[in-house]
Every structure is written in structure tokens, then in C-alpha cells.
Amino acid sequence: MSTGLQIGRDGRLRHLLTMEGLPRPLLVEILDQAERYADGGHGDKKWPVLHGKTVVNLFFEASTRTRTTFELAAKRLAADVVNLQVSASSTSKGETLLDTLKTLEAMQVDMFVIRHEASGAAHFFAQHAAPGVAILNAGDGRHAHPTQALLDLFTIRRHKPDFSKLSVAIVGDALHSRVARSDIHGLRTLGTRDIRVVAPRPLVPVGIEQLGVKVFHQLEPGLDGVDVVILLRLQKERMLGAFLPSTGEFHRDFGLSRERLAGLKPDVLIMHPGPINRGVEIEGDVAYGERSVILEQVAHGVAVRMAVMAMILGDGA
Ligand code: NCD
């Protein structure tokens, strides 16, 4: 997959497909731009930089927060927004996608936000999109979820701005997680050296160490001294085989409980992209407890998505 596709010859962001290879200055610019939209996006406040532009949210997979925050982001920038929830056909995916793209393009769409179960779907769209039509990846299979990584980085930066000093543990179902991959690329780009993947053996992707992370198969040592814990949902819908004996066992060995939280640094940040499986990877009172920034992540999703949309479609917004 070409990662160069998302940057134009002028160095500007054209599409957002992956965190892999996204240059540090562009990444930081997105986070900086998002600062102006964060905290002030309520009420009537609009930044009409996308006035007259049309954004289509094209979701082939279920989504609550990602789709809603993309919609809110586009609306707060005064774009016209269309939401399409499509059930993916497993046959002739390529053809179907291309037909969908061309049909919608004929309606003068400026930007597609696409979520699809197939890794590479957003790249496919970007390769075939007409010049000037932008593609934002809202999650493709197990591959990438760049705006989730950006909102995670934005949330971390607001609490702990020096990424080079951070220890970050990513805990749980890394095998099926596009969030884990995108977070790892983003953290590396910002200079974090101590990134850990903490998971039972069957849920660790083969070769993940090559991304510069350390793998732990036990929670206690994996969480020792960390500043940030990113919990991942057990993605039962992607588990074709038997990866785990039971969710109860997973919770016993890897679930974040009150007692385990008490053993972590007092200023640790607890994060989760949502949706959470209560009582599996995290207990309900930890998810909404004082160390949790899970709802901040949701709020920041709007600001970060506004920043990306404005940088791609706005005239120097
Ligand atoms: C994530 C996703 O869809 O990849 N959720 C999200 O976008 N907020 C993670 C998940 O589904 O577990």
C-alpha cells in the first residue's frame, strides 16, 4: 500500500489514509489546528470553512462515535453532509466499491469518509477517486484508523505534552485492532520509545515488534511504571477461530479493575477507543473513574476531525 498517496506534491495533506509515514510536522499541525476547535465547538459556533462542500460518510461497518463525530465535525465546518450506512457484500468487493465511488462522485462530492471491513479499502478509494476528491479513512479492517490515533495523541498531549518521556501500554486485542497499529505509528512519529503491547499470545500480531514495540504476555510487568494505558476492545466479530478460552479468563488476566488501577502511577491516563466491553477489558467504574479520559477522547474526536477536514478541503483555513 502506497503511503505517499496521502500527501500532495506541494506537501499538503490530500487524503488521510494511515498514520504510517505521516510526516511529523503534518501530524503536529493537525493536533495544533485541533486545539482551536476543541472546547469551543458547542452551541451555534461554526467555522464555515467548508461552506459549499459536500461530505459523504460511507460506512460499510457499524459505528457510533466515529460516524457521529465525523458528521458533527463536517456540520460545524458548515459542509453539507450525507450519511450512508451500507452493508458490505463479501463478493466482488472491488467492483462494488468502485461502482459506489463513481456513482457518488457523479453527485459532486468533495470528500468521502469511509469505513470498511477490508484492509486497504480507503487506499483503493483514494487510488480511484477523481482529482480533488478527498478520502478519509474511518477504519479499514485491521489496518488503520488514523483519526482515532490523532484523537488519542491529542488527548495524551493535553495531559502529558512530552511524548519522548512517555511509557505507553496498549492492552488487549492488538491482533484485530486497527487502532493499535495507528496509535503505535503516531506515538513513534512523536518520539515515544517505550511502547508496549500487552496481550495473551494469540492476540499479538506476528511481527509487531518490528514497529518498535515491546511485547508482554502478563499484565503486571506490562503496566509497570506506565504513564498511559490504552485498552482495546475484544473484537469478537473479527474472531474467526478460538483465540481465547473465555472472556472471563481474559478479564481475570488482562482486565483493568479498581485494584489493578490502584497499583499504577497516580497520574496514569486510562484510555479506550470505545465501545467498551464492561467487565471484560475494563470495569465500568474504572471506565468512568477519575483516571479515565475516555469521554475526553470522544469530545476530541470532533475537534481532530474538524482539523483534518479543514486542512484538506479548506483554503488554508
Ligand atoms: C474502534 C474501531 O472501530 O476500530 N472504535 C472506534 O472507532 N471508536 C475500536 C473498536 O471497534 O473496538
Boltz pocket constraint, residues with backbone or C-beta under 6 A from the ligand:
constraints:
  - pocket:
      binder: B
      contacts: [[A, 62], [A, 65], [A, 66], [A, 138], [A, 139], [A, 141], [A, 145], [A, 148], [A, 178], [A, 179], [A, 232], [A, 233], [A, 235], [A, 273], [A, 274], [A, 275]]
      max_distance: 6.0
